[in-house]
Amino acid sequence: MNFLYPGFLFALLAIAIPIVIHLFNFRKFKKVYFSNVQFLKEVQEQNSSREKLKHLLILFSRILAIVFLVLAFARPFIPSAKNKQQGSPNLVSIYIDNSYSMESLNKEGNLLDEAKRKAKEIANIYGMTDQFKLVTNDFEGRHQRAVNREEFISLLDDIKISAASRSLQQIINRMETDLDANKNELNYLLSDFQKSFVGSRAMQTNPAVDYSFIRLNSNSLPNIAVDSIWSLSPVHLPNQAEQLVVQLHNYGNEDAADLPIKLNINGQQKAIGNVKIPAGKSLKDTLSFSGLKGGWQKGRLSIKDFPLTFDDELNFTFKVAQDLKVLSINGNPAEKAIKSVFATDAYFKLTEMSESNIRYADFPQYSLIVLNGLKEPSSGLAQQLKLYLQNGGSVVIFPDLEVNAATYTSFLTGLSLPAVQQLNVGPPIASTIDLKNSVFKDVFEQVPQQMDLPVVNRYFSYAERNTGSKEQILKLPLNKFLFARYDLGEGKAYLAASALDAKDGNLARHPVFVPLMFKIAFASSREQPFYYTVGKSTVLENAKINLTGNQSLKLISDHFEVIPEIRQTPGKTLLYVADQIKKAGFYELRKADSVLSVVAFNDDRLESDMHYASEEELKALFVKQDIAFYNAKKDTLSMNMGLKNNSSELWKLCLILAVVFLAIEILLIRFFNTKKNIQTT
């Protein structure tokens, strides 16, 4: 029917123009053709007929003008072709964005409050038999069922700002669940439509569902967010220097100068600073402090930035361990190389076992196990070490070159390590150091041009099978290695090609040996993430926790408690919290009354970017479906009628036609003059 509008106007003009032309030529017509007196009576009769025609035309124009004026106020429309079931009840789903960005203010007040008012207006234009569904970022179960108008308005009043953050595609997927084929599906989304919420990928939608988007207009606000934080220290030691790198982001269009930042650990201020962040840029800064005691540390980095404050703080946790336990299993009790290394620092608690008296049950309590010159490595030891590696442990193997190569081959292949190919004996050869390897990070302040390198004169060469998980640390010529790392399961195995005996080389006496073993020990310490994100982090990782049948774990915060679902995996315990964590802060993981760990949660920084998608950008994402887009500033009644019917409104056309027929009436009165004096010839 959209194609009939221009034709209808042209038809009116085609009728009106000849009438006007005829009226203008009427005087000339009378003068030329009615000059004789004998035709006077006939002319008078014709004048009477034309007078009647004039009144009829005026009456007809006036009636049409009034009719179209009444229709304009009645707001007629042409129903959309998408309305598949005329007369069927409607199922109306309305999404209310209740993310942090909806705390912004405009002339109407809080955006969330405005969204609630608009949602009520939309609900009120529907009939009593129509049903409603409410969708928010919280994805609450009670919002999944269809309700009547009164219940829907009651649910609207309960909506509050939430830390949960969703994408537009997630909202659409949620709204399209449980579609009812017997009802007209109508979906409305009320949001400020941040670019981070909308995204850039094309939307996957059901073509049978009508979508209408109502933008809530907020004032443009500058914002600075604390994005992230991480540690430069490989391990956290008591009373040692700590370095934390913080990243801040300026989402505004103006530079931020002298922004104060403050770091608190366990409620005590540890570092402060002032930074300058260019507009639209990120900035990294390093904060140094010391003096930490053993145990779990609760950290909070904060800035002062108004008016948006939800991303001005970042919580994090880490543990300062009192010690690190190392186990050394020795084939030769007289060999003291490993003991000499770890005895230099009280942080390391070294336990030594002889090859003939290994306590396998104690393996899980050690972060690092060193095998030093075993004479008869057994298959039973290989099985226990393989389980230890799968659970995230670290193992260092220094072979005994006097032992038959086949003995070590059987042991190493049991650990999924390469088999011994042969024993190489000859003049001393120097190895090279991979200085880019993470093991040597921060070891050398300056690399000398003539570096003293470890040398060996006896070593095993190995038959490599799978080098995908291999990383060479100390290299030998001909693509051989002196010391290499292999990733096995959740753990790491370090394999040496030579022994620590002085007759085989100088590795144990070389200056690089102590930092090498220290960095391996530090890397074996398993740490949990600094923090998690509310609404996104649904699975928490923790070191292996042993529970009996009646024991359970709890996450406890201020007046809040969560019992997570527990799943045991190699090397760690996974805690499934789903969407139960809804508030940023610190949560203690407890088994009975003992605190096993402390985890930190933060609000999602997705809401920090206060830039919004335009109507064109939004519509471009719906390549297979037309959507209706409305601005909340638009006339409410017009918007609501368009939303309800998803249709083409005709009130403007009716108003134009009313004006046209009023104009025709005026022209008829002004120019259609039937009275004229006629002279006879």
Stockholm file with secondary structure:
# STOCKHOLM 1.0

chainA/1-681         MNFLYPGFLFALLAIAIPIVIHLFNFRKFKKVYFSNVQFLKEVQEQNSSREKLKHLLILFSRILAIVFLVLAFARPFIPSAKNKQQGSPNLVSIYIDNSYSMESLNKEGNLLDEAKRKAKEIANIYGMTDQFKLVTNDFEGRHQRAVNREEFISLLDDIKISAASRSLQQIINRMETDLDANKNELNYLLSDFQKSFVGSRAMQTNPAVDYSFIRLNSNSLPNIAVDSIWSLSPVHLPNQAEQLVVQLHNYGNEDAADLPIKLNINGQQKAIGNVKIPAGKSLKDTLSFSGLKGGWQKGRLSIKDFPLTFDDELNFTFKVAQDLKVLSINGNPAEKAIKSVFATDAYFKLTEMSESNIRYADFPQYSLIVLNGLKEPSSGLAQQLKLYLQNGGSVVIFPDLEVNAATYTSFLTGLSLPAVQQLNVGPPIASTIDLKNSVFKDVFEQVPQQMDLPVVNRYFSYAERNTGSKEQILKLPLNKFLFARYDLGEGKAYLAASALDAKDGNLARHPVFVPLMFKIAFASSREQPFYYTVGKSTVLENAKINLTGNQSLKLISDHFEVIPEIRQTPGKTLLYVADQIKKAGFYELRKADSVLSVVAFNDDRLESDMHYASEEELKALFVKQDIAFYNAKKDTLSMNMGLKNNSSELWKLCLILAVVFLAIEILLIRFFNTKKNIQTT
#=GR chainA/1-681 SS CTTHHHHHHHHHHHHHHHHHHHHHTHHHHHHHHCCSGGGHHHHHHHHHHHHHHHHHHHHHHHHHHHHHHHHHHHCCEECCTTCCSTTSCEEEEEEECCSGGGGCEETTEEHHHHHHHHHHHHHHTSCTTCEEEEECTTCCGGGSSCBCHHHHHHHHHTCCCCSCCCCHHHHHHHHTTTCCTTSEEEEEEEECCBHHHHCSSCCCCCTTSEEEEEECCCCCCCCEEEEEEEESCSSCCTTCCEEEEEEEEECSSSCEEEEEEEEEETTEEEEEEEEEECTTCEEEEEEEECCCCSEEEEEEEEECCSSCCTTSEEEEEEEECSCEEEEEEESSTTCCHHHHHHTTCTTEEEEEEETTSCCGGGGGGCSEEEEESCSSCCHHHHHHHHHHHHTTCEEEEECCTTSCHHHHHHHHHHTTCCEEEEEEEEEEEECEECTTSGGGTTTCSSCCSSCCCCEEEEEEEEECSCCTTEEEEEEETTTEEEEEEEEETTEEEEEESSCSSTTTBSGGGSTTHHHHHHHHHHHHSCCCCSCEETTTCCEEEEECCCCCTTCCEEEEETTEEECCEEEEETTEEEEECTTCCCSCEEEEEEETTEEEEEEEEECCGGGGCCCBCCHHHHHHTCTTSCCEEEETTSCHHHHHHHHHHCCEECHHHHHHHHHHHHHHHHHHHHHCCCCCCCCCC
#=GC SS_cons         CTTHHHHHHHHHHHHHHHHHHHHHTHHHHHHHHCCSGGGHHHHHHHHHHHHHHHHHHHHHHHHHHHHHHHHHHHCCEECCTTCCSTTSCEEEEEEECCSGGGGCEETTEEHHHHHHHHHHHHHHTSCTTCEEEEECTTCCGGGSSCBCHHHHHHHHHTCCCCSCCCCHHHHHHHHTTTCCTTSEEEEEEEECCBHHHHCSSCCCCCTTSEEEEEECCCCCCCCEEEEEEEESCSSCCTTCCEEEEEEEEECSSSCEEEEEEEEEETTEEEEEEEEEECTTCEEEEEEEECCCCSEEEEEEEEECCSSCCTTSEEEEEEEECSCEEEEEEESSTTCCHHHHHHTTCTTEEEEEEETTSCCGGGGGGCSEEEEESCSSCCHHHHHHHHHHHHTTCEEEEECCTTSCHHHHHHHHHHTTCCEEEEEEEEEEEECEECTTSGGGTTTCSSCCSSCCCCEEEEEEEEECSCCTTEEEEEEETTTEEEEEEEEETTEEEEEESSCSSTTTBSGGGSTTHHHHHHHHHHHHSCCCCSCEETTTCCEEEEECCCCCTTCCEEEEETTEEECCEEEEETTEEEEECTTCCCSCEEEEEEETTEEEEEEEEECCGGGGCCCBCCHHHHHHTCTTSCCEEEETTSCHHHHHHHHHHCCEECHHHHHHHHHHHHHHHHHHHHHCCCCCCCCCC
//
